[in-house]
Amino acid sequence: MTNQQRKHMILSAIKRAECSDIHDVLRIAGEEIECLEAVPFGSRNEIMRICEDIADGVIDGSESIKRVMTFLNSIPD
């Protein structure tokens, strides 16, 4: 499966499940996110950063979803 196919599958799953935060996203598509290839070097820990920020109360659930989408869109097809 190519990155483009995997990204499309992840984004579709997130929209179908109406995820409310990063934890919902990881429950639904965590394995597929881990399988993405060619993740830019500076973004490799972005999922962990998002989880830490939501745990610390720095961001809310909707902001975590926006950051996941930005992360996914930063990965080359």
N, C-alpha and C positions, 0 to 999 in steps of 0.2 A: 504494500500500500504506500502510495506517495504521501508526502507531507500535505499536499493540497487536498487529497482525499481524506486524510486523517483530520485535518483542520476543519473541513466541511462537516465531517461526522461529529466532531466535538461541538462545534457551534450549533449544529442542529439539535444535538442532545440537550445542550444548555437551554435553548429556546423552548423545546418541547417540555422539559421538566420544570420550566419557570423557576429556575434556581434563585434563591434569595441571597446567597452569599458564597464565598469561596469554598466553604465546607460542603455545600450541596454540589458544587461543580466537581470537587475531588471525589465525592461519593459516586457520581455518575460517570465521570470521564477521566478520573485520575490516572488509570493505567494507560489510556491513549495519550494523555499529555506527556507522560514519562517516555513514550515511544517516539515522540517527535524528534526529527533529526535536524541538524544544522541550526540549532538554537544559538543566536548570537552570544558571544562570550559574556557580555555585560548583563544578559538577561537570564542566564542559567539558574540563578537563585531567586528569580522574581516571584515564583509561586510561594516559596518559603517567606519572602519579605511580605507578601500580601497577607499570609496567615498570621505572621507576627504583628503586623499593623492592626489587623482586625482584633486580635487577642488583646492588644494594648489599648484598644479604643481609639486609635488614631483615625481610623476610617470606619464607615458603616458597611452594611451588606451590599448596598447598591454600588458604592464606590469600589468595593472589591470585585464585583462583576465587571465594571468598566475596566479595571486594571487587568483582569484576566483577558478580556477581549483585546485590549491594547497589546498585551503580551503575545497572544495568538497571532494577531495581525503583523507582529514584528518578525515572525519566523518566515523565512523564505519558502516558497512553494517548491 
